[in-house]
């Protein structure tokens, strides 16, 4: 089955910025009289200015370097050097240059090497940053079909709450909170209290509380912070923390699990089909970094 790959349908997450670094030099001026020493506060100001300039140059040059590395890695991918492309994309991930397009491209590179577990992992990471990324959504389904990966089924409440992301709920909670606070302050200093303003303030605070509850529910749901993807091959979930323990469920690469606890080199996880079992930590990675 051919994978739908769209390398440049969207603007890459890295943007080149101009880099300007200036060096300030001070020359002494000969006078007829003996030159006076530079005041100590002036020396300190010069040192601070130099340090600030160095830090500014570092921050300005970092995005430009990341963009150059991203372009170089994309060229490796276009030439069919998928392992080299994986190395380049992973280096960008380790440097903290996270965006949906980077994880999408990394998922494509893993898919080309038929590492479906890590392909699905990175498609999931792309969607965690941008849940409306159509290419990542399409390729995720293709990778799941290829590997026959199992999915965790969300509850009905989780499906209702997933119409918005955690970031959107956070913004709504912040706006509702401050509107409620401003309404209460206005009531305190108003000469004549308004029933409408009081009702609006209470409503805003209730909306804030509901948004916070939605954030907590989604963060602890099957698609929340504890979501992990099986990246190993021929993985078995077991009844105990031993390779000789009885198997609970065979987990194809790319299967979703929810980590409940860890013990040494093992993790206890909620599995598809409403089962639970122990898995070695080396065989799964969390979606959220």
N, C-alpha and C positions, 0 to 999 in steps of 0.2 A: 504494500500500500504506500502510495507516495504521500509525503508529508507536505502540508501547505506551509511554505516558508515565505515570509514577507520581511525581508531584512530592513527595508527603508520605507515602510508605509507611514511610519511616524518619525517625527523629529527625534534624533537620538537624545538621550538624557544628558549628554555632555555638551557644553557650549564653550566655544573658544573665547577667551577674553584677551584683550590687549594686555601687554606686559610692559610696564614702564618702571624703571628703577633709576633714581637719580642719586648722585653722590655730591654732597655739599662739601666744598673745600674752603678753607679760610687761610688767607695769606696775611702775613704780617706786614705792616706799613712802617717804613723808616721815618722816624721823627728826629727833629733836631735835639729833642730832649730824650732822656732815657725812657724806654718803653715801660709801661706799667703792667704788672701781672694781670692775667685774665681772672676776673672774679670767679670764685668757686661755684656760684650758682650758674654761671654761664657754661662752665665745664660740664656740670651735671645736665644742663639742658641740651647740650650738644650730644652727650652720651645717650640720653633718652630719645632724642630725635633719630640718631643712628639706629638704635635698637628698634624703634617703631618702623623705620623705613625697611629694615631687614625683614621684620615680621610681615609687613605689608607685601613686600616682594614675594615672600614665600607663599602667602595665601593667593596672590594673583597668579603665580606660575603653576600652582597645583592643578587647577582645572584645565589649563592648557596642556600640561603633561598628560593628564588623564584622557583628554580628547585624542591626543596623538597615539596613546597606547590603544585606545578603543578603535581608532581607524586602522591601526596596524593589525590588530586582532581580527577585525572584520575582513581584512584582505586575506589573512590566513584561511579564514572560513571560506571565502569566495574561491580560493585556489584548491579547496578540498583537503586542506591540512587541518583536520578536525581536532586531533589531539593537541596540536600546537595552539589552536584557537581556544580549546578548553583551558589550557595553561594560562593564556593571556586573560581570559574572562575571569578565571578564579583569582588571579592576582589583583584585578580591579575590585573584585568583591572583598578580598582581604584588606584592601586599602580604604574600604568604607565608601566607595563610589557606587552607592546602591540606587537603582532605578528600575522600573518595570522592564524597559527595553533591554537592559543588560542581562537580567535573569531570563528573559525570553530568548535572547540569542544564545545564552549558555545552555538553555534547555534544548534548543535546536542542535547545538553541537553534540550534546550527549545523545540525542536521538540518532544522529548520523552514525555514531559509534555503537548503536544498539544497546546503550546503557539506559534502559527505559525507566529504571528506578530514579536515577538522578535527573533524567529529563523531566519526569513528572514533578519531582521536588522543585525544580527551578521554574517550571510553569506555574506551580502553586505559589511560589514566592513572588513571581511577577503579578499574579492576580491579587495577592495580599497587599501589594502596593497600589495596584490599579485594577479594581474588580471589573472594569468595563474595557478590558484589553481584549478585543475580539480575536486576534491572532493567537494569543496565549490560550484562550478558551477553546478554540478549535483544535489546536495542536495537543492540548491536554487530553481531549477526548480521544484523539487518534492514538496517542501513546498508551492510554488506558486500554483501548481495544487491542493493541498489539501485545501488551503484557498480561492482559486479563486481570488487571489489578482490581482489588476489592475496595469499596468505598464505605465510609461511615455514613449512616443515614441520620440526618438532623431530625430533631423533634418538630412537631407542628409549630410550637412557639418559636423555635429558632428560625424556621422558614419564614414566619411572619416578620421577625425582626431583621432578617437579612436584606430587606428592601433598601436599607441604608447601611453604610459602613461605620466602623467605630469612630473614624475621624469625623464623619458627618454628625454623628450623635454628640461627639465632644464639642463641636462648634455650636450645635443647637443648645447644649447644656450651658455653655458659657454665655451665650446671648440671653437665654431665658433668665439665668442667674442675675446678671447685671441689670436687666430690665426690672426684675423683681426688687432688687436692692434700691435702684433709683426711685421706684415707685414708693417704697417704704420711707425713704429719706424725704421725698416730696410730701408725703402725708404728715411726717413729723413737723416739718417747718411750715406747712400750709395753715392759714388762719381758719379755713373752713375745710373740713375733711370731706372728700368725695367718695361716695360708695362705689362708683364706677372705677376710680383709681385703685381703691382697696381691693376690689374684685380682680382687677387686672394684675396687680402685684401678686396676689395669692395664686392666680392661674399661672403666672410665669414661674413661680417657685415650684409649683406642682409639675410643670413641664420639665423643669430642670431635674427634679427628682426622678421623673420617669426616664429621662435620657440617661442619667447616671445608672439607673437600674438596667436599662437596655445594654449599656456598655459592659456592665459586670456580667450580664447573662451571656452576651456574645463572646466575651473574653474567656469564659469558662465553658463554652459550648464545644461541640465536636469539631468545629472549624476554628476554634480559638487559639490561645497561646500554647496549649499543650499538644496541638496537632503535629504529628510527625509522619514521615513517609518511609516505608521500608525500601532500603537501597541495596540490600544484599540479595543474593540468589538462593533459592531453595531454603528459605527461612521458615522455621517451625516455631510457633508459639507453644510454650510448654507449661505444665502444671506447677513446676518448681524451678529453682535456679540451678539447673543441672542439665547437661546435654543428654543424659540418660533418662530424664523425666518423660512421662507420657506427653504426647503431642496433643494440643488443643485444636489447632487450626494451621493448615499450610498457608503461608502468606506469599503470594507472588510479588515480584518487585513492583514498586509503585503503590502498594496497598496503603491505605490511610489507617493510622492508629492514633489513639489519644493516650499520652503518657500520664499515668496516675501517680507513680512513685518510682524511685530508683533504689537499687541495693547493689553496691559494688559495680560489677560489669554487666548487670542485668537491669532491665526496666519492666515494671508491671504496667500493662496497658489495656485499655478498652479496645476491643477488636470488632470488626464487622460481624454481623449476625448476633449482636448482643452477647458476645463472649468476652472473656478476659484471660490473659495469660502472660507469661514471662518471656521476654525477648532480649537477646544480647544487645547491648547499647551500640556496638559497632555495626549492627545491621539496620539501623534506622537513624534518621536525622530530622530535627525539628524544622518546621517550615519557617518560623520566625527566628531571625538571627539575634 
